[in-house]
Each structure stands twice: as structure tokens, then as C-alpha cells.
Amino acid sequence: MNNIYLSVIIPCYNEERNIRLGALENVAHFLNKKIFPWEVLIVDDGSQDESPDLIKKFINEHSNFKLYTIKHQGKASAVVAGVENVSGEYILFTDLDQATPLNQIDVLLPWFNKGYDLIIGSRNNKRRGAPFLRVAMARGFMWLRNIILNLGIRDTQCGFKAFTKVAANKIFPRLKVFGLNRKVHGSTVTAGFDVELLFVAKKLGFKIVEIPVEWHYQETRHINAVRDSWEGLLDLVKIRLNSMLGVYENR
């Protein structure tokens, strides 16, 4: 019988620096204080640095942590693989760099008791420390998202989202823009993944709430403004076309 209350999914791609700086120790220190049963699944997305070895060493000393490895397919695929391999009543995915510290889960979890199915962390339009280009791209993406999808969510891209296992089991199998068996090179921005996740959730009638969380800018990859913006636009168009074709309909 499953007795895991919270499953935490942490995608990992070449995170050696953050691991050596103690990111996983911080996660363990916080969760070890909790009275409810929990698990952490680190999904290594084909890292090419020392991340896998460091993670294996870490989990040898922390029984609630597990490692799941996939070939390099991007963060979105890592999250999808994680959801398929956890069993908690509630699921959270968060970044290993802890841009939003895991302690912010205390802000999100109470909203499940209020009847919500997805509780998403929101930077509340406050992105202190982020370069101007990053902020400009985020605002441009928000503008396009509102025009193309009319999603009604201010911050779709914060990498700190929690949902019930019941909701996950209905939402994730319907995701089409991102998933397993993708071919990617290097670190990738998967803007459309979070949008599709929330779009499908709303289409299926799940209750979503945005909750302001603490957030600190972390530089994780070099951005290509033209390429990333173009790919983000294509993702939005794909989601709209999928919706028009009935791909996301309840079944």
C-alpha cells in the first residue's frame, strides 16, 4: 500500500556545480524535518559531467532519495519520466539549483486542502536579479500566450509546481508537445511544456491557483533570444492546433 504523501521530482542536467555547493543537502535537511512520508526522485537527463556519480554517492547516504536516468531529452522529458515513476499523493517538481527554495512547499501544500488540484509557484512578476533580456523575453512570451491561448495565468514558467497524483495521471498522458523520445542537444528551454501542462489541466476542469513564492535568479544556460523566442512561439501554436483538433479532449 502506498503511503508516500509527497513526491519531489528534481530534473538534473550537468548540475555538478550545484550538487557540490550542497543543493541536495539543503533539500534533505528541509524534508527530514517533516512528519509525513516523502520521497525525492532525481531524474538525470543524460548529464555529461560528474552529476550521476555525485548523486549516487549522495543517495547511498539518504535512503529517501532515488536516481532515475534517461538519455538526454530536455527538462520536460525528465519531468514526464519522473511523474511516471513516483507514487506520492502529491507531486512537486522543482529545479536542482533551488531558485525557489524547497521550503516554499509549505506555502503551496495547504491549498490542496482547499480543493485545488494544481498549485503553481508564481514569481508575481518580481524577477529580481534577472537580466533585462530574460525579463523582456518573459514579458513577450506572456503577451503571446495571452493572445494565442488566453490561459489566464500570469506566471506559467516558474519551475515550482505541485499537483495531485490523480490530476497528474490524467494530464501527463495527454501532453503532446513535449515527452519522451525527443532528440535535443545541450541545455534547453522548454517554455511550451509548462504552458501545455496548465492548458490541458484547465481544459480537463482541474482547479489551479497561483501562489507567490520566493525566487532567486540563477543563470543555468546561455540564451539565444531569437531561437528561444521562435521555439516558444511554435510551442504555443502547436498547443492551439492540438486543441482545435481535439487532441486534449477528455477520454
Residue pairs with C-beta under 8 A, 6 or more apart in sequence:
2 87
2 88
2 89
3 37
4 37
4 38
4 39
4 86
4 87
4 88
4 89
5 36
5 37
5 38
5 88
5 89
5 90
6 34
6 36
6 37
6 38
6 39
6 88
6 89
6 90
6 91
6 92
6 105
6 109
7 38
7 39
7 40
7 41
7 86
7 87
7 88
7 90
7 91
7 92
7 165
8 27
8 31
8 38
8 39
8 40
8 41
8 91
8 92
8 93
8 94
8 102
8 105
9 40
9 41
9 43
9 78
9 79
9 82
9 83
9 86
9 91
9 92
9 93
9 94
10 27
10 40
10 41
10 42
10 43
10 82
10 93
10 94
10 95
10 96
11 43
11 45
11 75
11 78
11 79
11 82
11 93
11 95
11 96
12 42
12 43
12 44
12 45
12 47
12 51
12 55
12 78
12 96
13 44
13 45
13 46
13 47
13 51
13 72
13 75
13 78
13 187
14 47
14 48
14 49
14 51
14 187
15 23
15 47
15 49
15 51
15 96
15 97
16 47
16 49
16 50
16 51
16 54
18 96
18 97
18 98
19 51
19 54
19 55
19 58
19 96
20 54
23 96
23 97
23 98
24 42
24 55
24 58
24 62
24 65
24 96
26 98
26 101
26 102
27 40
27 98
27 102
28 40
28 62
28 64
28 65
30 101
30 102
30 103
31 38
31 40
31 64
31 102
38 64
38 88
39 64
39 65
39 66
39 86
39 87
39 88
40 64
40 65
40 66
41 65
41 66
41 67
41 68
41 82
41 85
41 86
42 55
42 59
42 65
42 66
42 67
42 68
42 96
43 68
43 69
43 70
43 78
43 79
43 81
43 82
44 51
44 52
44 55
44 67
44 68
44 69
44 70
44 78
45 70
45 72
45 73
45 74
45 75
45 77
45 78
46 69
46 70
46 71
46 72
46 73
52 67
52 69
55 67
56 67
58 65
59 65
59 66
59 67
68 81
68 82
68 85
70 77
70 78
70 81
70 180
72 184
72 185
73 180
73 181
73 182
73 183
73 184
74 178
74 182
74 184
74 188
74 190
75 188
75 190
75 193
76 178
76 179
76 182
76 190
76 193
77 178
77 179
77 180
77 181
77 182
79 93
79 193
80 172
80 175
80 178
80 179
80 180
81 180
82 93
83 91
83 93
83 168
83 172
84 172
87 165
88 165
89 164
89 165
90 109
90 112
90 162
90 163
90 164
90 165
91 162
91 163
91 164
91 165
91 168
92 105
92 108
92 160
92 161
92 162
93 159
93 160
93 161
94 100
94 102
94 159
94 160
95 159
95 160
95 218
95 220
97 218
97 220
99 159
99 215
99 216
99 217
99 218
100 121
100 158
100 159
100 160
100 213
100 214
100 215
100 216
101 214
104 121
104 160
104 213
104 214
105 162
107 121
107 211
107 212
107 213
108 119
108 121
108 160
108 162
108 211
108 213
109 119
109 162
111 119
111 209
111 211
112 119
112 162
112 164
114 209
115 207
116 207
116 208
116 209
117 163
117 164
117 166
117 167
117 201
117 206
117 207
117 208
118 161
118 162
118 163
118 164
118 167
118 198
118 201
118 206
118 207
118 208
118 209
119 161
119 162
119 163
119 208
119 209
119 211
120 153
120 155
120 156
120 158
120 160
120 161
120 162
120 198
120 208
120 209
120 210
120 211
121 155
121 158
121 159
121 160
121 161
121 210
121 211
121 212
121 213
121 215
122 154
122 155
122 158
122 210
122 211
122 212
122 213
123 155
123 158
123 212
123 213
123 215
124 154
124 155
124 212
125 154
125 155
126 215
127 134
127 135
127 138
127 215
127 217
128 216
128 217
129 216
129 217
130 138
130 217
133 223
133 225
134 217
134 223
137 223
137 225
137 228
137 229
138 157
140 229
141 157
141 191
141 229
141 232
142 154
144 232
144 233
144 236
145 151
145 156
145 195
145 236
148 236
148 237
148 239
148 240
149 195
149 199
149 236
149 239
149 240
151 195
151 198
151 199
151 202
152 202
153 198
153 208
153 210
154 210
155 210
156 194
156 195
156 198
157 191
157 194
158 213
158 215
159 194
160 213
161 194
161 197
163 171
163 201
163 206
167 201
167 206
170 204
170 206
171 197
171 200
171 201
171 204
171 206
172 197
174 200
174 204
174 247
174 248
175 193
175 196
175 197
175 200
176 196
176 238
176 242
176 247
177 192
177 193
177 196
177 235
177 238
177 239
177 242
178 190
178 192
178 193
178 196
186 221
187 220
187 221
188 221
189 221
189 223
189 228
189 231
189 232
191 228
191 231
191 232
191 235
192 231
192 232
192 234
192 235
192 236
192 238
192 239
193 235
195 235
195 236
195 239
196 235
196 239
198 208
199 239
199 243
199 248
200 248
201 208
202 208
203 243
203 248
203 249
204 248
204 250
242 248
